[in-house]
């Protein structure tokens, strides 16, 4: 199906809703500010593409000075490899014969490709799928308090590193953590402790990679880390404002939505439901903020409707047919719903970019 | 990007994860059972395409006897019109010049197209965009307890119906409600009350449309309704089992996921996160059920990871690299994340269908 996405020059008022839109100036400022911070601290910065999945945005991150990209899936890395990116870290345990074959094909054409592992099963699978002639770089994923993946102790990290280093088809690249919950001192202690143990075994640990947008401005408080990875900082969202990562004027993504119903005095309905905003609450009690209408709360979503409780809304709420601007709780999942993303400067559409790595599966 | 979706004949074990898969036999049984129910009660049945967004599934629903389709967006209706569907109801307030132009173009080529309205603003917009030579059918959306859109009283419904009937470019088609919360008697009272008021004004009300999968088997308890609309019944999900709408053996969609990490004794991590399952809780405390592993609870999702709490898991949980089958809380939002859907019979892939109406915007 051909679909009439807005041309450059279209005012935002004429963009169909529901539609996320990206403010060019805020996007550029977010990219520049984060890169300047890492440059100032002598740390490498590796943006995670999960937030935007757009080639042109990754190119802007690279032009600003990013050392490479962070992907979460082989299929995402393929999209960026096709676009000429030469340094890609896939922060995922890759398992199974089919995915390993695909990873190997990717490795043939990406000059600097690396993955992570947090178990002997993952390491052994990788070791059997690659060749000593072109070893794959593998980092050990560590759990420094995030309680997701990752080995639990510096001792376990060191054992797994030794297993990687012992495999002719693999190269031990370093250690990695996400999210760096637990405070900088705990993360530093885990990393430094692991480095000491690795050194005692004669193992070099060139990369120590920390991650996360909420902790981005504290990355320098982990002096043993050599690089930081982050995604959400590029657009920002309501959760990043709450975390103190950014201010409201740094919010680069809004979702345009139309008021489609005013069934009762205290209720409005918007055309942005869970298929536009997603149901991500991230600890909030409602599904996003409506700019300029404090107290109007998006209390429930169905797939194509947002129900807004106006009980505590100060001032008049826009009439049926009006467009409002919503600050989403979480930008990364919104990008994952749209095939293209509309960019604007000062309310005038500048370009429409394909969300090229959306819908890729493994 | 070309992407190797599985060919027919591939065993599910070789399908890349995370991936939703549809059981052909359960799908066919769900379609047949619902249609037989409505046939038995002499009610028309209008499936909502929101759950599948797939042309072939809609064709199966039509072949079983569905009177037409229910869409939520103009762009969805365009996809099904392109596929030759001739009876489409868009259950949405369509507002704004651009969408009205697009709706008019659709009306030129769909023999039986109808929309809904719950305000004078929506009705007046439609009235100004269509012609008496080819009037558009408009139903009045009523709020019978669902507290989403809809006029609040039979009196308001009647007034809006009169406004539609008075517009030369529009035809009053009847009344509609969703969801029919509040119990069958309340819905029946609203519909019957509106019909009485309409009759007093000399207005015919040919269609009385109720909706929702949870209430599907109670549709006959609203004798004044002439048709019912439902989407989720076609795949079913965890919320439908809880609602008593279906049994576990009627669950046609599972999400295949791989165990990618076992960082601790009481924790496993799967490769299905909020970008595969969505964050829809629908009142549940966790993000889906893992078939055959009672007590293993998906307690948190990040974008590409599900964290499984194994504290109360009975028996051994599958090892790293194993594939598990997840019953999603909500199927409709899962369909909205994937460009194609994999179908199987007895664990062997039968076909891969494009989710053709996914990613359409207005």
Boltz contact constraints between the chains, C-beta under 6 A:
constraints:
  - contact:
      token1: [A, 16]
      token2: [B, 361]
      max_distance: 6.0
  - contact:
      token1: [A, 16]
      token2: [B, 362]
      max_distance: 6.0
  - contact:
      token1: [A, 50]
      token2: [B, 303]
      max_distance: 6.0
  - contact:
      token1: [A, 72]
      token2: [B, 304]
      max_distance: 6.0
  - contact:
      token1: [A, 93]
      token2: [B, 260]
      max_distance: 6.0
  - contact:
      token1: [A, 93]
      token2: [B, 261]
      max_distance: 6.0
  - contact:
      token1: [A, 95]
      token2: [B, 258]
      max_distance: 6.0
  - contact:
      token1: [A, 95]
      token2: [B, 321]
      max_distance: 6.0
  - contact:
      token1: [A, 118]
      token2: [B, 261]
      max_distance: 6.0
  - contact:
      token1: [A, 119]
      token2: [B, 320]
      max_distance: 6.0
  - contact:
      token1: [A, 121]
      token2: [B, 320]
      max_distance: 6.0
  - contact:
      token1: [A, 121]
      token2: [B, 321]
      max_distance: 6.0
  - contact:
      token1: [A, 143]
      token2: [B, 263]
      max_distance: 6.0
  - contact:
      token1: [A, 148]
      token2: [B, 305]
      max_distance: 6.0
  - contact:
      token1: [A, 148]
      token2: [B, 307]
      max_distance: 6.0
  - contact:
      token1: [A, 149]
      token2: [B, 261]
      max_distance: 6.0
  - contact:
      token1: [A, 149]
      token2: [B, 263]
      max_distance: 6.0
  - contact:
      token1: [A, 149]
      token2: [B, 269]
      max_distance: 6.0
  - contact:
      token1: [A, 150]
      token2: [B, 263]
      max_distance: 6.0
  - contact:
      token1: [A, 258]
      token2: [B, 95]
      max_distance: 6.0
  - contact:
      token1: [A, 260]
      token2: [B, 93]
      max_distance: 6.0
  - contact:
      token1: [A, 261]
      token2: [B, 93]
      max_distance: 6.0
  - contact:
      token1: [A, 261]
      token2: [B, 118]
      max_distance: 6.0
  - contact:
      token1: [A, 261]
      token2: [B, 149]
      max_distance: 6.0
  - contact:
      token1: [A, 263]
      token2: [B, 143]
      max_distance: 6.0
  - contact:
      token1: [A, 263]
      token2: [B, 149]
      max_distance: 6.0
  - contact:
      token1: [A, 263]
      token2: [B, 150]
      max_distance: 6.0
  - contact:
      token1: [A, 269]
      token2: [B, 149]
      max_distance: 6.0
  - contact:
      token1: [A, 274]
      token2: [B, 333]
      max_distance: 6.0
  - contact:
      token1: [A, 275]
      token2: [B, 336]
      max_distance: 6.0
  - contact:
      token1: [A, 279]
      token2: [B, 279]
      max_distance: 6.0
  - contact:
      token1: [A, 279]
      token2: [B, 280]
      max_distance: 6.0
  - contact:
      token1: [A, 280]
      token2: [B, 279]
      max_distance: 6.0
  - contact:
      token1: [A, 303]
      token2: [B, 50]
      max_distance: 6.0
  - contact:
      token1: [A, 303]
      token2: [B, 332]
      max_distance: 6.0
  - contact:
      token1: [A, 304]
      token2: [B, 72]
      max_distance: 6.0
  - contact:
      token1: [A, 305]
      token2: [B, 148]
      max_distance: 6.0
  - contact:
      token1: [A, 307]
      token2: [B, 148]
      max_distance: 6.0
  - contact:
      token1: [A, 320]
      token2: [B, 119]
      max_distance: 6.0
  - contact:
      token1: [A, 320]
      token2: [B, 121]
      max_distance: 6.0
  - contact:
      token1: [A, 321]
      token2: [B, 95]
      max_distance: 6.0
  - contact:
      token1: [A, 321]
      token2: [B, 121]
      max_distance: 6.0
  - contact:
      token1: [A, 332]
      token2: [B, 303]
      max_distance: 6.0
  - contact:
      token1: [A, 333]
      token2: [B, 274]
      max_distance: 6.0
  - contact:
      token1: [A, 336]
      token2: [B, 275]
      max_distance: 6.0
  - contact:
      token1: [A, 339]
      token2: [B, 359]
      max_distance: 6.0
  - contact:
      token1: [A, 359]
      token2: [B, 339]
      max_distance: 6.0
  - contact:
      token1: [A, 361]
      token2: [B, 16]
      max_distance: 6.0
  - contact:
      token1: [A, 362]
      token2: [B, 16]
      max_distance: 6.0
